[in-house]
Amino acid sequence: MIGYEYKVIPAPAKGLKARGIKGPEARFAHALEQRINELAAEGWEYLRADILPSEERQGLTSTQTVYRSLLVFQRPVGHAAEDESTTTEDPPAAQPDSDDAARPGKDQDAEAQERIETDGARDHSGESEEKEPAS
């Protein structure tokens, strides 16, 4: 069975102007078309539009219900890995398995501290040798 991931975005609130498109309905349709095509290029398939209630605060103590228009998209779960492999950016670094290794710097801090102490010991010994008068 193929698993899907979903993306829900707000529908455009107003239309986009473009050459040859006249009237508010056509501009709104153009804005919607542009947004759907952008997500389709990323592998998302348009599924449906929904209008859902959302309670929002109004003033200090009251709330009101606002209805939001949303666009719902889906794509197969494995598609995200395919998108990442086809991008020209550097691949993300491998994630360590343990929690200690996930904290960058724990081992690095210890190694850096050792280098500082070692370098500091050399610096101090070098300084003391230079300060001794030659006979």
Beta strands, then each sheet from edge to edge (+ up, - down):
strand 1: 4-10
strand 2: 45-58
strand 3: 62-76
sheet 1: 1+ 3- 2+
end
